Amino acid sequence: MNDHLNKELGWMLDEVVKMPEARHAILLSADGMLRAHSQGIDRDEAERQAAALSGLQSISRSTGDFCTHPQHHESPWRQTLVEFAHGYVFLIAAGPGAYLAVSAGENVDMEAVTYRMQKTVDRLGKELVSPPRQDTWQGGSPA
């Protein structure tokens, strides 16, 4: 990702967490790569969380059949919410192969967080699209 886009996305993520009790925001790709993060979290921690959140999204998606109504064939994943003793982690789709995560304290306005997250995804549109990584190796089978 180029530096200009990374800075713009970082600025947008800073806007997402400008509300009481909101802590950090991370934009990640489906394969767990960090795309951008808000100012309140350092890059190493953001990268670690991006990898973990990718796994969380994958697990969440795989449980879709658990809530599928018998008359519907599938129940597409939209959001994961994890509650801890002192806060929450919100995870939503941010375009094909991209996800937006926000952490917040226990007294956060949960509706306001999800609304702001969705508005951020809507505003950035194609800038948030993160295609999956492709292996660039073009050789035969490895020896």
ABEGO torsion letter per residue (X at the ends): XBAAAAAAAAAAAAAAABBBGBABBBBBBAAGBBABBBAABBAAAAAAAAAAAAAAAAAAAAAAAAABBAABABBBBABBBBBBAAEBBBBBBAEBGBBBBBBBBAABBAAAAAAAAAAAAAAAEAAABBBBBBBABABBBBX
